Amino acid sequence: MIVRNTVWGLPVAVEMTLIAVASFAAVWAYAYWRRGEVKMATLGGLLGVLLPAAALAILASELLKPPTAGLLVMPLFNPHANLESWMVWGATGISLLILWSLLFTLPLIKPLSGIAVWGKSRIAMNTLGVLMSAFGIFAAVYTGLVLAYERGIPFWHSATVPILALFMGIAAGSGVYAMLGRRETAKWTALGSALVVFTWALHLHLSSIGSSAAAFSASGASADPASLLGAVLALAASAATATNKKFALVGGGLLAIVAVFLIRLALLSWGAWEF
C-alpha cells in the first residue's frame, strides 16, 4: 500500500521558499557590500534575518508543540540534542545565518552604526560576510538534505534533491535583486531557474525508474499543475532575465521565486510511503 505524505504541505513549502530567498540574498548582500553598495547590502542582510526567522516560526508551528518550539533555536547546543537528526543541524545553521546576518547588517543601518562598533573594522565585516554567505548556502542545501535524509519516502531520498534545493536558492535569492532591476544578478537568476527545471526533470525521471513508491510519486508530480506551472514559470524567468533588460528583470525575478515555491510544493505533496 502506498500512502502520500500529508504532514509536510503548503506551510512547509512556504517555509522552504523563504529559506531559498534568504539564502542567496545573504550571499548577494556580502557581494554588494564589497562593491560599496550599502543599501543593497542592507536589503540582503535584512532578508537574511527576517525570512529565516519567519521560516523557523512556521517550522515550529507545523512540526513542534509550543512547549518545545524554542528548541529550534541553536538546537545543536542542547545537551539532549539528537545529533543524527538533520532537523537539529539545519535549525542550528539557520539560527547562525540569522545571527551572522544580524551582526553584518546592524553597522549598515545609520542609527545603529554607532553602537555596532565592529562595523568600523573591515576585517570583522569581511569575516561576518563570509560566514553569512557560507551559512546562506548551507541553508539552501539543507532544505534538500532534510528531505533526502527521509529514507522512508523514496521520492525524497535522492541525491538530486539537495542539488535541486541549491539551484532553487540561486534562482530565488538572485531573483529578489532581479526584481529591483539589478542586472548583475540577471545571469544568476537565469542560470538558477534553468537548472531548477533541468534538475527537477532529472529527479522525476530517476524516480520514475525507481521503486514503486518513487514511480507513483513521479507520475503524480509530473501531472501536478503546480509542477507543470512551476517548470513553465522557471523557463519564462530564465528567458526573461537572460535578456538582461531592466523591464524584463522585474517580472523574471518574481517568476523565479513563484516557480521555486510551486516546484517545492509538488515535491513535498507527492512524497509517499510504501507499506
C-alpha angles and dihedrals in degrees: 000000000000119000123189122229112262098169103069108048140124099341092050090047087055091047093051092046091054088053090049092053094045095045100068095024083068090051090051090047090062091044091053092047089054088053091051095247100136098175093054091044090051091052093053092044092052091049088052088058105036103039097048089046089054089046092054090049091053091046091050093049093047104040108021136053114244095254091059099036091098089065088077090074109086092333091168088075093053107109089222095048118134101234090193091065119095087205089067094048093042096048090048091050091049090048090052091048087057091048096048092044091051094049090046094049103043095073089051092061107083100217089052100038092090091057096041092065094167087074089076090066114080090197091056093047092047090050092050091045092053092047092047091050094046093050090044090058090045091052091053093051092042092065086064097039093055089057096040089054090062099095093178091069108058092191089063098034095085137113090231093066097071089044090051089050091053092052090047089056092050092048098044098038093047089041091065091061092040087059087060090054096253104159095195089069094049099090091046092051090047094046095044093049093048092048090049090059093044094048092044091052090047091049092051091049095048090046091050091061094043132081121330091258092051091047090050090052093046092050093050095043092048090059096038112117090222091057095045094045091044092054092048092049092047091053090047090050091050092050094046097048092042088067088064089212114143097229091051094049093064094057094036093054092050092047090051092056094045090048091052090052094048096048091045089052091051091049092052097040095053098048107122140184123218120214 
